[in-house]
Amino acid sequence: MRRSLRRLSLLLAPALTLLLAAVQPGAAHAADPTTLAGGFYVDPDSSAQQWLNANPGDGRAAAIRSSIASVPTARWFGNWSGTIGTATGAYAGAAAARGKLPVLAAYNIPNRDICAGQSGGGAGSAAEYATWIAAFASGIGNRPAVVILEPDALGDQSCMSAGQIDERNAMLRNAIAQFNAKAPNTRVYLDAGNPAWLSASTMAQHLAAAGVSGAHGFSLNVSNYVDTGQNTAYGDAVNAALRASNGFTKPYVVDTSRNGNGSNGAWCNPPGRRIGTPTQYGGGGAEMLLWIKAPGESDGNCGVGAGSTAGQFLPQVAYNMIFGY
């Protein structure tokens, strides 16, 4: 009997070891974050909400509150965010305390928006960025989250040298690795521009070089206005190219925050645009439709936002976007 029990314990030991590892705090396990939270987190300190707090009696307030401030929208993190691990930890923690899924955008890669320049900046070096993105991921930890990784980084390369592109791809591959190691319940979507920017085959090449194989998926239409149907067709075409050249496909999400009227071909505060489908799971071929760029936040000193800076909340632009003026 003792020999039988000893044999049984030896057989069960590996399974018990795996079970104990799975329940240890901080153990790496890639759960689906959408099953760990009940819907998306609404940022209580969004730019729209800050404006509402300061202007409660404004005639535009009710529409902006119901149509923009109440919709779950990504919070962007960059070199304005202070100690980044503290910032992402506080945001992910606040969402987790409410049982909700937060969406965060990491926007601090060196030479950010290098070609267009409206949102220039970013970390001062590759080493500085590596430290920053590791702390970003560590701040989230095991909490459920969605991260949009570096909007513009793969579409905005036309003015970059081959060396700069190689360095950027290495930074993005490392960023994905940091999230996989330090934030296992986070879905990372590497940004892939929009259908009006690059061909699907070229974007597939850029994604593969930047390590999308290690990310959960890719994001489309961030801060742009292209309609959802065009984006899903583009996402499917990117996946067809990825499958043909690399043997895999990836889920994708679409930013629908400002694409209700589609695009007029301009990207910087064009007039007549409208808010799109609110944040939700699923949408055509997309895994999620997300509000990533907040409606009413300026694209820069251009168009109907002339005189503003990128990210500045413009209440009249927000109000007009609700109705498609």
C-alpha positions as CSV (number, residue, x, y, z in Angstrom):
1,M,0.0,0.0,0.0
2,R,2.8,2.4,0.9
3,R,4.6,1.6,-2.3
4,S,1.3,2.2,-4.3
5,L,0.8,5.5,-2.5
6,R,4.3,6.6,-3.1
7,R,3.9,5.7,-6.8
8,L,0.7,7.7,-7.0
9,S,2.3,10.7,-5.3
10,L,5.1,10.6,-7.8
11,L,2.7,10.5,-10.7
12,L,0.6,13.4,-9.3
13,A,3.6,15.6,-8.3
14,P,4.1,17.3,-11.7
15,A,0.4,18.1,-12.0
16,L,0.4,19.5,-8.5
17,T,3.4,21.6,-9.3
18,L,1.6,23.1,-12.3
19,L,-1.5,23.7,-10.3
20,L,0.3,25.5,-7.6
21,A,2.2,27.6,-10.1
22,A,-1.0,28.6,-11.8
23,V,-2.5,30.0,-8.5
24,Q,0.6,31.8,-7.3
25,P,0.3,35.6,-7.3
26,G,2.0,37.0,-10.4
27,A,2.1,33.7,-12.2
28,A,2.2,34.3,-16.0
29,H,-1.1,33.2,-17.5
30,A,-2.7,34.7,-20.6
31,A,-6.4,35.0,-19.8
32,D,-9.0,36.7,-22.0
33,P,-9.4,40.1,-20.3
34,T,-12.9,40.5,-21.7
35,T,-14.0,37.6,-19.5
36,L,-12.4,39.2,-16.4
37,A,-14.4,42.4,-16.6
38,G,-18.0,43.4,-17.2
39,G,-17.8,45.8,-20.0
40,F,-15.5,48.7,-20.8
41,Y,-14.3,51.4,-18.4
42,V,-15.5,55.0,-18.8
43,D,-12.7,57.4,-17.9
44,P,-14.0,59.7,-15.1
45,D,-11.2,62.2,-15.9
46,S,-11.5,62.3,-19.7
47,S,-10.9,65.6,-21.5
48,A,-14.7,65.9,-22.2
49,Q,-15.5,65.2,-18.5
50,Q,-13.0,67.8,-17.4
51,W,-14.6,70.4,-19.7
52,L,-18.1,69.4,-18.3
53,N,-16.9,69.8,-14.7
54,A,-15.7,73.3,-15.5
55,N,-18.7,74.3,-17.7
56,P,-21.8,72.6,-16.2
57,G,-24.1,75.4,-17.4
58,D,-22.9,75.5,-21.0
59,G,-25.7,74.8,-23.5
60,R,-23.6,72.1,-25.2
61,A,-23.0,70.2,-22.0
62,A,-25.9,67.8,-22.1
63,A,-25.2,66.6,-25.6
64,I,-21.4,66.2,-24.9
65,R,-22.1,64.4,-21.6
66,S,-24.5,61.8,-23.1
67,S,-22.9,61.3,-26.5
68,I,-19.2,61.6,-25.7
69,A,-18.2,61.7,-22.0
70,S,-20.3,58.6,-21.2
71,V,-18.8,56.5,-23.9
72,P,-15.8,54.3,-22.9
73,T,-12.7,55.9,-24.6
74,A,-9.0,55.1,-24.4
75,R,-6.8,57.1,-22.1
76,W,-3.5,58.0,-23.8
77,F,-0.2,57.8,-21.9
78,G,3.1,59.5,-22.9
79,N,5.8,61.8,-21.5
80,W,3.1,64.0,-20.0
81,S,1.9,61.1,-17.7
82,G,4.4,61.5,-14.9
83,T,5.8,58.3,-13.3
84,I,4.4,55.9,-15.9
85,G,4.0,52.8,-13.8
86,T,2.2,54.7,-11.2
87,A,-0.1,56.3,-13.8
88,T,-1.0,53.0,-15.6
89,G,-1.3,51.2,-12.3
90,A,-3.8,53.8,-11.0
91,Y,-5.8,53.7,-14.1
92,A,-6.0,49.9,-14.5
93,G,-6.6,49.6,-10.7
94,A,-9.5,52.1,-10.8
95,A,-11.1,50.1,-13.7
96,A,-10.5,46.7,-11.9
97,A,-12.1,48.1,-8.8
98,R,-15.3,48.7,-10.8
99,G,-15.0,45.4,-12.7
100,K,-14.5,47.1,-16.0
101,L,-12.0,46.8,-18.9
102,P,-9.8,49.8,-19.5
103,V,-8.3,50.8,-22.9
104,L,-4.9,52.5,-22.8
105,A,-2.9,53.9,-25.6
106,A,0.9,53.9,-25.3
107,Y,2.2,56.9,-27.2
108,N,5.8,57.7,-26.4
109,I,8.1,56.1,-29.0
110,P,11.1,58.2,-29.8
111,N,10.6,60.5,-32.8
112,R,6.8,60.1,-32.4
113,D,4.8,61.4,-35.4
114,I,8.2,62.1,-37.1
115,C,6.8,62.8,-40.6
116,A,3.6,64.8,-39.9
117,G,4.9,66.6,-36.8
118,Q,1.6,67.6,-35.2
119,S,2.1,65.2,-32.3
120,G,5.9,65.2,-32.2
121,G,7.9,64.2,-29.1
122,G,8.3,60.8,-27.3
123,A,11.1,59.3,-25.3
124,G,14.5,60.7,-25.8
125,S,16.2,57.4,-26.7
126,A,15.6,53.7,-27.3
127,A,17.0,53.0,-23.9
128,E,14.7,55.5,-22.2
129,Y,11.7,54.0,-24.1
130,A,12.6,50.5,-23.0
131,T,12.5,51.6,-19.4
132,W,9.3,53.5,-19.9
133,I,7.4,50.7,-21.6
134,A,8.6,48.1,-19.1
135,A,7.2,50.3,-16.3
136,F,4.0,50.9,-18.3
137,A,3.4,47.1,-18.5
138,S,4.4,46.5,-14.9
139,G,1.9,49.1,-13.7
140,I,-0.9,47.2,-15.3
141,G,0.3,43.9,-13.9
142,N,-2.2,41.0,-13.8
143,R,-5.2,43.3,-14.2
144,P,-7.3,43.0,-17.4
145,A,-6.6,45.7,-20.0
146,V,-6.4,46.5,-23.6
147,V,-3.4,48.4,-24.9
148,I,-3.1,50.2,-28.3
149,L,0.6,50.2,-28.9
150,E,2.1,53.3,-30.5
151,P,-0.4,54.9,-33.0
152,D,1.4,56.2,-36.1
153,A,4.6,54.1,-35.5
154,L,4.2,51.8,-38.5
155,G,2.4,54.1,-41.0
156,D,4.5,57.1,-40.4
157,Q,7.9,55.9,-41.8
158,S,8.1,57.7,-45.2
159,C,10.7,60.2,-44.0
160,M,12.7,57.7,-41.8
161,S,16.1,56.1,-42.7
162,A,16.5,52.3,-42.8
163,G,18.4,52.5,-39.5
164,Q,15.7,54.5,-37.8
165,I,13.1,52.0,-39.0
166,D,15.1,49.0,-37.7
167,E,15.6,50.7,-34.4
168,R,11.8,51.4,-34.1
169,N,10.9,47.8,-35.0
170,A,13.3,46.6,-32.3
171,M,11.6,48.9,-29.7
172,L,8.2,47.7,-30.7
173,R,9.2,44.0,-30.5
174,N,10.6,44.6,-27.0
175,A,7.5,46.5,-26.0
176,I,5.3,43.5,-27.0
177,A,7.7,41.2,-25.0
178,Q,7.4,43.4,-21.9
179,F,3.6,43.2,-22.0
180,N,3.7,39.4,-22.5
181,A,6.0,39.1,-19.5
182,K,4.7,41.7,-17.1
183,A,1.0,42.2,-18.1
184,P,-0.3,38.7,-19.1
185,N,-4.0,39.6,-19.0
186,T,-3.5,42.5,-21.4
187,R,-4.4,42.4,-25.0
188,V,-1.9,44.3,-27.0
189,Y,-2.8,45.7,-30.5
190,L,0.1,47.0,-32.5
191,D,-1.1,50.0,-34.5
192,A,-1.4,49.5,-38.2
193,G,-2.5,52.9,-39.5
194,N,-5.6,53.1,-41.7
195,P,-6.7,52.1,-45.3
196,A,-5.8,55.5,-46.7
197,W,-2.2,55.3,-45.7
198,L,-0.4,52.2,-47.0
199,S,-1.4,49.1,-49.0
200,A,-2.4,46.1,-47.1
201,S,0.6,44.1,-48.2
202,T,3.0,46.8,-47.2
203,M,1.4,47.2,-43.8
204,A,1.6,43.4,-43.3
205,Q,5.3,43.6,-43.9
206,H,5.6,46.5,-41.4
207,L,3.6,44.6,-38.8
208,A,5.6,41.4,-39.2
209,A,8.9,43.3,-38.9
210,A,7.7,45.0,-35.8
211,G,6.8,41.7,-34.1
212,V,3.0,41.5,-34.4
213,S,3.3,37.7,-34.2
214,G,3.9,38.2,-30.4
215,A,1.0,40.7,-30.0
216,H,-2.7,39.8,-29.7
217,G,-3.5,41.7,-32.8
218,F,-3.4,45.1,-34.5
219,S,-5.4,48.3,-34.5
220,L,-6.8,50.4,-37.4
221,N,-8.0,53.9,-38.0
222,V,-6.6,55.4,-34.8
223,S,-7.2,59.2,-34.9
224,N,-8.6,58.9,-38.4
225,Y,-12.1,59.1,-40.0
226,V,-12.3,56.2,-42.5
227,D,-15.6,54.3,-42.2
228,T,-15.8,50.9,-40.5
229,G,-16.6,48.9,-43.6
230,Q,-13.4,50.1,-45.4
231,N,-11.4,49.4,-42.2
232,T,-12.7,45.8,-41.9
233,A,-12.0,45.2,-45.6
234,Y,-8.5,46.5,-45.0
235,G,-8.0,44.5,-41.9
236,D,-9.0,41.3,-43.7
237,A,-6.6,42.2,-46.6
238,V,-3.8,42.7,-44.1
239,N,-4.5,39.3,-42.6
240,A,-4.6,37.7,-46.0
241,A,-1.1,39.2,-46.7
242,L,0.1,38.1,-43.2
243,R,-1.1,34.6,-43.9
244,A,0.5,34.4,-47.3
245,S,3.9,35.7,-46.2
246,N,4.1,34.6,-42.6
247,G,1.6,31.9,-42.1
248,F,-0.6,33.5,-39.4
249,T,-3.4,36.0,-39.0
250,K,-4.3,38.3,-36.1
251,P,-7.5,39.8,-34.6
252,Y,-7.9,43.5,-35.2
253,V,-9.8,46.5,-33.7
254,V,-11.1,49.6,-35.3
255,D,-11.2,53.1,-33.9
256,T,-14.8,54.3,-34.6
257,S,-14.8,57.4,-32.5
258,R,-14.9,59.9,-35.4
259,N,-15.9,57.8,-38.5
260,G,-19.7,58.2,-38.5
261,N,-19.6,60.2,-41.7
262,G,-16.5,58.5,-43.1
263,S,-13.5,60.4,-44.4
264,N,-13.3,63.4,-46.8
265,G,-9.6,62.6,-47.4
266,A,-8.2,64.9,-44.8
267,W,-6.7,63.7,-41.5
268,C,-6.2,66.9,-39.5
269,N,-9.4,68.3,-38.0
270,P,-11.6,68.1,-41.2
271,P,-15.1,69.6,-41.0
272,G,-18.3,67.7,-41.2
273,R,-17.1,64.5,-39.4
274,R,-19.3,62.6,-37.0
275,I,-18.9,60.3,-34.0
276,G,-19.2,56.6,-34.9
277,T,-20.4,53.4,-33.3
278,P,-19.8,53.5,-29.5
279,T,-17.2,51.1,-28.0
280,Q,-18.3,47.5,-28.2
281,Y,-17.2,43.9,-28.6
282,G,-17.3,42.7,-32.2
283,G,-18.2,44.6,-35.3
284,G,-18.1,43.1,-38.8
285,G,-14.7,41.4,-39.0
286,A,-13.3,43.4,-36.1
287,E,-12.7,41.9,-32.7
288,M,-13.8,45.2,-31.1
289,L,-14.9,48.6,-32.2
290,L,-13.2,51.1,-29.9
291,W,-13.2,54.8,-29.2
292,I,-9.4,55.4,-29.1
293,K,-9.1,59.0,-30.2
294,A,-11.5,61.1,-28.1
295,P,-14.0,63.1,-30.2
296,G,-13.4,66.8,-29.7
297,E,-9.7,66.5,-29.1
298,S,-7.7,68.4,-31.7
299,D,-5.4,66.7,-34.2
300,G,-3.3,69.8,-34.2
301,N,-3.2,73.4,-35.5
302,C,-5.2,72.7,-38.6
303,G,-8.7,72.6,-40.1
304,V,-11.5,73.3,-37.8
305,G,-9.0,73.2,-34.9
306,A,-6.9,76.1,-36.2
307,G,-5.1,77.7,-33.3
308,S,-5.2,74.6,-31.1
309,T,-2.6,72.1,-30.1
310,A,-2.8,68.3,-30.6
311,G,-4.9,66.7,-27.8
312,Q,-6.6,70.0,-26.7
313,F,-10.4,69.5,-26.1
314,L,-12.5,71.8,-28.4
315,P,-16.1,71.8,-27.1
316,Q,-17.6,73.2,-30.3
317,V,-15.8,70.7,-32.5
318,A,-17.1,68.0,-30.1
319,Y,-20.6,69.3,-30.3
320,N,-20.5,69.6,-34.1
321,M,-19.3,66.0,-34.3
322,I,-22.3,64.7,-32.4
323,F,-24.6,66.0,-35.1
324,G,-22.2,65.8,-38.1
325,Y,-22.0,69.5,-38.8
